[in-house]
């Protein structure tokens, strides 16, 4: 019977059961498939409460997205409007402005939470 996960022992048991279910060839809508779906929701809720992941530093988020897109540092200047400011931001010498945050979010699709994290 599925129940809320309230402690580490229950969490470990739920992880082990979810792992076993993921190793099987489950058919959509089957009892086991439904169990895995509900277990996943319970595990995610427990992890969000007990193991929160802080957003990355804004510069790290920008570097990561640039790497994903295969962007060169010089291209960031075009997104932000100023090549020198892009360099200063990437070196930690200047903070992002609201306009820069908007541009990075709209043009590079970097989540706002990552761009407004504390420096």
matplotlib code that plots the C-alpha trace (Angstrom):
import matplotlib.pyplot as plt

x = [0.0, 1.3, 1.7, 3.4, 7.1, 7.9, 11.4, 14.7, 13.9, 10.6, 12.4, 15.1, 12.3, 10.4, 13.6, 14.4, 10.8, 10.8, 14.2, 12.8, 9.8, 11.9, 13.8, 10.6, 8.8, 5.7, 2.6, 0.9, -2.1, -1.0, -1.1, 2.7, 2.9, 0.5, 2.4, 5.6, 4.0, 2.6, 5.9, 7.8, 5.5, 6.0, 9.7, 9.9, 7.8, 10.1, 13.2, 11.9, 11.3, 14.5, 17.0, 16.3, 18.6, 19.5, 19.6, 23.0, 25.0, 23.8, 27.3, 27.3, 23.8, 24.9, 28.1, 26.1, 23.5, 26.3, 28.0, 24.7, 24.2, 27.8, 28.0, 31.3, 31.9, 31.9, 28.3, 27.1, 28.0, 25.4, 22.7, 23.5, 24.2, 27.8, 30.8, 32.7, 29.8, 29.5, 33.1, 32.8, 29.7, 31.5, 34.5, 32.2, 33.1, 29.6, 26.1, 23.3, 20.8, 17.1, 17.4, 20.2, 18.2, 15.3, 17.5, 19.1, 15.8, 14.1, 17.0, 18.8, 15.8, 17.7, 15.2, 14.6, 15.3, 18.8, 19.5, 18.2, 19.9, 22.0, 25.5]
y = [0.0, 3.4, 6.0, 9.4, 9.2, 10.6, 9.5, 8.2, 4.6, 5.0, 7.1, 4.4, 1.7, 3.8, 4.4, 0.7, -0.2, 2.4, 1.1, -2.4, -1.3, 0.7, -2.5, -4.1, -3.7, -2.0, -1.5, 1.9, 1.8, -1.4, -1.6, -1.6, 1.4, 3.3, 2.4, 3.7, 6.9, 7.5, 6.4, 8.9, 11.7, 10.8, 10.6, 14.0, 15.6, 14.1, 15.2, 18.7, 19.1, 17.4, 17.8, 21.2, 22.1, 25.8, 27.5, 28.0, 31.2, 33.4, 33.3, 29.5, 29.4, 31.6, 29.6, 26.3, 27.7, 29.1, 25.7, 24.0, 26.3, 26.2, 30.0, 31.9, 34.5, 37.2, 36.3, 37.0, 40.7, 40.8, 39.3, 41.8, 44.7, 45.4, 43.2, 44.8, 44.3, 40.7, 40.2, 42.0, 39.9, 36.7, 37.6, 38.6, 42.3, 43.5, 42.3, 41.7, 44.5, 43.9, 44.5, 42.0, 39.4, 39.9, 39.6, 36.4, 34.9, 35.8, 35.2, 32.3, 30.8, 30.8, 30.3, 33.5, 31.7, 31.1, 34.7, 36.3, 33.9, 35.7, 36.6]
z = [0.0, -0.9, 1.8, 2.2, 2.7, 6.2, 7.0, 5.5, 5.9, 4.0, 1.4, 0.9, 0.6, -2.0, -4.0, -4.0, -5.1, -7.8, -9.1, -9.3, -11.2, -13.6, -14.5, -15.7, -19.0, -17.7, -19.8, -19.5, -17.3, -15.5, -11.7, -11.6, -14.0, -11.8, -8.7, -10.2, -11.2, -7.7, -6.1, -8.3, -7.1, -3.5, -3.9, -5.6, -2.9, -0.1, -2.0, -2.6, 1.2, 2.5, -0.3, -2.0, -4.8, -4.8, -8.2, -9.6, -9.5, -12.4, -14.1, -13.9, -15.4, -18.3, -18.9, -18.8, -21.3, -23.6, -23.6, -24.5, -27.4, -28.5, -28.0, -27.9, -25.2, -27.9, -28.8, -25.3, -25.9, -28.7, -26.4, -23.6, -25.9, -24.7, -25.3, -22.4, -20.0, -20.9, -20.1, -16.7, -15.8, -16.7, -14.5, -11.6, -11.8, -12.6, -11.6, -14.0, -14.6, -15.0, -18.7, -19.0, -17.0, -19.4, -22.5, -21.2, -20.3, -23.6, -26.0, -24.3, -22.4, -19.1, -16.2, -14.2, -11.0, -12.1, -13.1, -9.9, -7.5, -4.9, -5.9]

ax = plt.figure().add_subplot(projection="3d")
ax.plot(x, y, z, "-o")
ax.set_aspect("equal")
plt.show()
